[in-house]
Amino acid sequence: MPGFDDFARSNNGPGKAGQPSPAQPQTFRQGAAPANDEPAAPGPRDDRSDSAWRSPLVGDLAALGRPPANDPGALGREARPAARGLELWGGIECTVLRVGDTWRDQLREAGHYTRIGDLDAVAELGFRKLRYPVLWEHVACNRPGECDWRWHDERLGRLRDLGMTPIAGLVHHGGGPHYTNLLDPEFPNLLAEQAERTARRFPWLQSWTPVNEPLTTARFSGLYGHWYPHGRDEASFLRILANECRAVLLSMRAIRRVIPDAQLVQTEDLGKTFSTAPLAYQAADENERRWLSLDLLCGRVDRGHPWWPRLRAAGVAERELDDFRAGDLGPMVIGMNYYITSERFLDHRLALYPPHLHGGNGRDAYADIESARGPLPPQEATGWEPRLREVWERYGPIPLAVTEAHIGWCPEHEQVRWLLDAWNAAATLRSEGADLRAVTIWSLLGAVDWNSLLTRKAGHYEPGTFDMRHPSGKPHPTLLAEAAKSLARHGSFDHPLVHQPGWWRREDRFVVPPRRAAAG
């Protein structure tokens, strides 16, 4: 569950690493927000932390002549297709990771670890499947093979009783227990061994996510330096990514020795970068990089792939890259996660933006903002539907699912608007023939400190489908819960509060008031 506030954009972020050549842009940005984080404040620009700052560029939407691509007027009010066969899944935020010497554990910090009754509240909404943790860090925290299954026996048994099918997650943004890490050459083998133990313990589990969002985790742990092992260079990033993807490969082979028809549900963020003309090279590099984890796992990285030489230069063995091309990861579902800042806009005109949005790549300095907050050229398409469509077009017949739909730090009716955007986009693609099976409401029980990417332990709680701060001590349903129940039963939801566009489509969302201006 990626998210961030201004901390992620500050100079505490990754440093510069020399001047890149024109042929090979830098793959990280000083002070830049990771590409699928959430904004510092979800409302109009005046709600931002630096509200006293004003851009020297003035104007309004009318001055554009035609609306920017991410303006609500460009979306229209077309009829949405019926969501026939589209399932509603749920997910509980469950990250366990290290920041320096500090361990963060979302299940404990948000309280679910001690509340089995949460599962009954979730089941009442009608979810068919639930992304649920069987985390390596919880089961075998002391040494390899020394497993304590008691918590998981009870929870997974309760899920079976409630009629919800778990999608078992083994590592969620972390790097395993204290005796390994994401740069450890033995990490893939150790996780595969743990995966086989888990399959033998729960042979009825059919759906598995050995490693959640490997590309996102590699960026935050190996490129931006936010999480352990705090790498800040391309070689660390690529070695971590290859290690994670190999761990997925070996884990699924191990699981299928026990459960031959086990299914991989491979989650990844849907990011895309837009830019002004002088930064097109940087946007192109990031837009190529965003596919790397799925390209590896789908056997698409051969010697002609643009990232093959960079992986090899980072020390990834040729035999390991070739092993991904064995083609034995199916059956597989590609799970797509998309956040309000999954899409970035890079602008070389620094004077238009407050200093906390300034960054660079060692070659050029630029502002890095959420694309939702910057008017893009009219030919650019943003939002759920174009990003889902790109995955469908790239990976063809592989089944798809939205595996995280969540937006934080905003009123619950805005969260419902975000969910309905995802649901309607998925329904549209299904009506066109895509094998898009489900939309997942993420962070059902809320999350803690994701506004700082877990780098600050402040106890900042944000609710999800349930608000866990209710005086009763029980999950308190929000408007999202009402929407979930309706979507699960009827495939649709209507409420007066969701008739207006979300803040990401309103005219007051822009960091820089838009006007007709050359992109470069």
Buried (B, 14 or more C-beta within 10 A) or exposed (E): BBBBBBBBBEEEBBEBBEEBEEEEBBBBBBBBBBBBBBBBBBBBBEBBEBEEBEBEBEBEBEEBEEBBBBBBEBBEEEEBBEBEEBBBBBBBBBBBBBBEEEBBBBBBBBBBBEBEEBBBBBBBBBBEBBBBBBBBBBBBBEEBEEBEBEBBEEBBEBBBEBEBBBBBBBBBBBBBBEEBBBBBEBBBBBBBBBBBBBBEBBEEBBBBBBBBBBBBBBBBBBBBBBBBBBBBBBBBBBBBBBBBBBBBBBBBBBBBEBBEEBBBBBBBBBBBBBBBEBBBBBBEBBBBBBBBBBBBBBBBBEEEBEBBEBBBEBEBEEEBBEBBEEEEBEBBBBBBBBBBBBBBBBBBBBEBBBEBBBBBBBBBBBBBBBBBBBBBEBEBBBBBBBBBBBBBEBBEEBBBBBBBBBBBBBBBBBBBBBBBBBBBBBBBBBBEEBBBBBBBBBBBBBBBBBBBBBBEEEEBBBBBBBBBEEEEEBBBBBBBBBBBBBBBEEBBBEBEEBEEBBBBBBBEBBBBBBBEBEBE
